[in-house]
Amino acid sequence: MADKKPARDRKAPTDVVPTRVPRPKPAPIVAELGRPETPEETAARKAENSRKHRANQTLRNLIWSLVASVGLMLVIVIVVVRPDQPAREPVDFADVAAQAQPTIDEPLAVPDVPGQWTSNNADLGQARDGVSTWYIGFITPSSQFIALSQGIDANPTWLLTLLDQQLATGTETVGGREWTVYDNRDGDDPGNLAYAMVTESGDSTYVLYGTADTNEFRTLAGSVAKEIDAAEATEAE
């Protein structure tokens, strides 16, 4: 029987590199503290940074909203306000009255106003609740507005609606007629109802209203009074 060869010693492989476990890096030192932050301090710092970020975002959003609003306003002004547009052509209210008169029995007032006055509208409105309205809009020399509305078969509701339920403040006699005065010039945003004068005759209620001054109202009231006198004289014949 052959002799067995003696066993050789088995040595461990020399090419195996031992595994190194990385050491955790030390927390950075915060200059303000002179030491690393605690977990609580880190959480507080991150929360504060988040709050500041949100605040800055809100401020930026507010600024952009304001810029957008101003831009939109400028666009509206540019599109809507066009001062270079030609003024509206004056209306021949006497001619309009002559055309409308055959359609209604009550004489329509056609006041004789000064030459510097212009009319921007004249119309006989369709009857509403039995009330037809003859309307003339005037622009006075002071560039103020004053209108004549003659309500035919008018009722108290028609007058209250026209004057936005304002209360009378007094009376004044102009052209030999008594006019009820509605002075709302000291009111909040009275618009075209800053001042009004009302008188009645026959089946008509005559209302003057607008932004003109008192003397301009008296001028129109005196001319309307002459129209009323002429209409009453015609009916008396």
FENKA-V913211 format. One record per residue. N is the residue number from 1. RES is the residue in three letters. PHI is phi as a letter, one per 40 degrees, with the letter a starting at -180 (NA if undefined). OMEGA is omega in radians with two decimals (none if undefined). D_CENTER is the distance of its C-alpha to the mean C-alpha in Angstrom with 2 decimals. Layout:
# FENKA-V913211
N/RES/PHI/OMEGA/D_CENTER
N/RES/PHI/OMEGA/D_CENTER
This chain:
# FENKA-V913211
1/MET/NA/-3.06/122.40
2/ALA/c/3.11/120.39
3/ASP/c/3.09/119.21
4/LYS/c/3.10/115.44
5/LYS/c/-3.13/113.62
6/PRO/c/-3.11/112.37
7/ALA/c/3.11/108.62
8/ARG/c/3.09/106.46
9/ASP/c/3.10/104.06
10/ARG/c/-3.12/100.42
11/LYS/c/3.12/98.24
12/ALA/c/3.12/94.52
13/PRO/d/-3.12/92.45
14/THR/c/-3.08/91.89
15/ASP/c/-3.13/88.62
16/VAL/c/-3.14/86.43
17/VAL/c/3.14/83.69
18/PRO/c/-3.14/82.89
19/THR/c/3.12/79.27
20/ARG/b/3.11/77.36
21/VAL/c/-3.11/74.74
22/PRO/c/3.09/71.83
23/ARG/c/3.10/71.32
24/PRO/c/3.12/67.81
25/LYS/c/3.12/66.15
26/PRO/c/3.12/65.73
27/ALA/c/-3.14/62.20
28/PRO/c/3.13/60.75
29/ILE/c/3.11/60.97
30/VAL/c/-3.05/57.68
31/ALA/d/-3.09/58.03
32/GLU/c/-3.09/56.12
33/LEU/c/-3.07/58.37
34/GLY/g/-3.11/61.63
35/ARG/a/3.06/62.22
36/PRO/c/3.09/60.75
37/GLU/c/2.96/57.78
38/THR/c/3.10/58.46
39/PRO/d/3.14/56.73
40/GLU/c/3.13/54.57
41/GLU/c/3.11/53.54
42/THR/c/3.13/52.75
43/ALA/c/3.14/50.53
44/ALA/c/3.14/48.72
45/ARG/c/3.14/48.23
46/LYS/c/3.12/46.80
47/ALA/c/3.13/44.42
48/GLU/c/3.10/43.20
49/ASN/c/3.10/42.75
50/SER/c/3.13/40.73
51/ARG/c/3.13/38.50
52/LYS/c/3.12/37.95
53/HIS/c/3.12/37.23
54/ARG/c/3.13/34.58
55/ALA/c/3.12/33.00
56/ASN/c/3.10/32.99
57/GLN/c/3.13/31.47
58/THR/c/3.12/28.65
59/LEU/c/3.13/28.03
60/ARG/c/3.11/28.13
61/ASN/c/3.11/25.70
62/LEU/c/3.14/23.25
63/ILE/c/3.13/23.72
64/TRP/c/3.11/23.26
65/SER/c/3.11/20.03
66/LEU/c/3.12/18.68
67/VAL/c/3.13/20.08
68/ALA/c/3.14/18.55
69/SER/c/3.12/15.00
70/VAL/c/3.11/15.57
71/GLY/c/3.12/17.11
72/LEU/c/3.14/14.33
73/MET/c/3.13/11.89
74/LEU/c/3.10/14.73
75/VAL/c/3.13/15.22
76/ILE/c/3.14/11.76
77/VAL/c/-3.12/12.34
78/ILE/c/-3.07/15.84
79/VAL/c/-3.01/15.22
80/VAL/c/-3.07/12.45
81/VAL/c/3.14/13.43
82/ARG/b/-3.07/17.03
83/PRO/c/-3.11/18.53
84/ASP/c/3.12/21.88
85/GLN/c/3.14/21.17
86/PRO/c/3.12/23.56
87/ALA/c/-3.14/22.57
88/ARG/c/-3.12/22.73
89/GLU/c/3.10/26.35
90/PRO/d/-3.13/27.39
91/VAL/b/3.06/28.30
92/ASP/c/-3.04/31.79
93/PHE/c/3.10/30.95
94/ALA/c/3.11/34.67
95/ASP/c/3.11/35.51
96/VAL/c/3.13/32.84
97/ALA/c/-3.14/34.29
98/ALA/c/3.12/37.80
99/GLN/c/-3.09/36.96
100/ALA/c/-3.03/35.27
101/GLN/d/-3.13/37.90
102/PRO/c/-3.09/40.58
103/THR/c/-3.08/38.36
104/ILE/a/-3.07/38.11
105/ASP/c/-3.08/40.73
106/GLU/c/3.12/38.80
107/PRO/c/3.12/38.80
108/LEU/c/-3.13/35.41
109/ALA/c/3.08/34.61
110/VAL/b/-3.03/34.64
111/PRO/c/3.10/34.29
112/ASP/c/-3.07/36.00
113/VAL/c/3.11/33.47
114/PRO/d/-3.08/34.34
115/GLY/c/-3.13/34.57
116/GLN/c/3.12/31.76
117/TRP/c/3.04/29.27
118/THR/b/3.09/27.66
119/SER/b/3.12/26.20
120/ASN/b/3.13/23.27
121/ASN/a/3.05/23.72
122/ALA/a/-3.04/26.49
123/ASP/a/3.00/27.08
124/LEU/c/-3.08/29.21
125/GLY/c/3.10/27.22
126/GLN/c/-3.11/29.17
127/ALA/c/3.04/30.58
128/ARG/b/-3.03/28.61
129/ASP/f/3.11/30.75
130/GLY/g/-3.10/33.24
131/VAL/b/2.99/30.96
132/SER/c/-3.06/30.56
133/THR/b/3.02/28.19
134/TRP/c/-3.01/28.98
135/TYR/b/2.99/25.95
136/ILE/b/3.04/25.94
137/GLY/b/-3.11/23.07
138/PHE/b/2.94/24.35
139/ILE/b/-3.05/23.41
140/THR/c/3.11/25.72
141/PRO/d/3.11/27.63
142/SER/c/3.13/25.34
143/SER/g/3.08/22.40
144/GLN/b/-3.07/20.97
145/PHE/b/3.03/20.16
146/ILE/a/-3.06/22.51
147/ALA/b/2.98/23.18
148/LEU/b/3.02/26.28
149/SER/b/3.12/26.19
150/GLN/b/3.13/29.73
151/GLY/c/-3.10/29.98
152/ILE/c/-2.99/33.36
153/ASP/f/-3.10/34.99
154/ALA/c/3.09/31.92
155/ASN/b/-3.12/31.94
156/PRO/d/3.14/30.41
157/THR/c/3.11/27.80
158/TRP/d/-3.12/26.59
159/LEU/c/-3.14/26.27
160/LEU/c/3.13/24.57
161/THR/c/-3.13/21.94
162/LEU/c/-3.09/21.40
163/LEU/c/3.09/21.11
164/ASP/f/3.05/19.04
165/GLN/g/3.07/22.28
166/GLN/c/3.12/22.57
167/LEU/c/3.12/26.07
168/ALA/c/-3.13/28.33
169/THR/b/3.14/29.16
170/GLY/i/3.10/32.30
171/THR/b/3.11/34.16
172/GLU/a/3.11/35.22
173/THR/c/3.13/37.88
174/VAL/b/3.14/37.07
175/GLY/g/3.14/39.35
176/GLY/g/-3.12/41.70
177/ARG/b/3.12/39.18
178/GLU/c/3.12/37.49
179/TRP/b/3.02/33.70
180/THR/c/-3.04/31.71
181/VAL/b/3.05/29.06
182/TYR/b/-3.09/25.65
183/ASP/b/-3.12/24.54
184/ASN/b/-3.07/21.19
185/ARG/c/3.14/20.60
186/ASP/c/-3.14/20.95
187/GLY/c/3.12/18.44
188/ASP/c/3.09/15.18
189/ASP/f/-3.13/12.47
190/PRO/c/3.13/14.77
191/GLY/g/-3.12/12.99
192/ASN/c/3.11/15.68
193/LEU/b/-3.14/17.86
194/ALA/c/-3.11/18.88
195/TYR/a/3.14/22.44
196/ALA/a/3.07/24.40
197/MET/b/-3.06/28.07
198/VAL/b/3.00/29.86
199/THR/a/-3.09/33.44
200/GLU/b/3.06/35.47
201/SER/a/3.14/38.46
202/GLY/f/3.14/40.29
203/ASP/c/-3.06/38.04
204/SER/b/2.97/34.93
205/THR/b/-3.07/32.22
206/TYR/b/-3.10/30.71
207/VAL/b/3.03/27.28
208/LEU/b/-3.14/25.95
209/TYR/a/3.13/22.43
210/GLY/i/-3.07/19.99
211/THR/b/-3.09/19.48
212/ALA/c/3.13/22.99
213/ASP/c/-3.02/25.63
214/THR/c/-3.12/28.38
215/ASN/c/3.11/31.00
216/GLU/c/3.04/28.97
217/PHE/c/-3.14/28.43
218/ARG/c/3.09/32.17
219/THR/c/3.14/32.97
220/LEU/c/3.13/31.18
221/ALA/c/3.12/32.56
222/GLY/c/3.13/36.04
223/SER/c/3.10/35.84
224/VAL/c/3.11/34.61
225/ALA/d/3.09/37.45
226/LYS/c/3.09/39.92
227/GLU/c/3.12/38.64
228/ILE/c/3.13/39.14
229/ASP/c/3.14/42.62
230/ALA/c/-3.14/43.55
231/ALA/c/3.14/42.43
232/GLU/c/3.12/44.42
233/ALA/c/3.12/47.43
234/THR/c/3.14/47.37
235/GLU/c/-3.11/47.28
236/ALA/c/-3.09/50.16
237/GLU/c/none/52.42
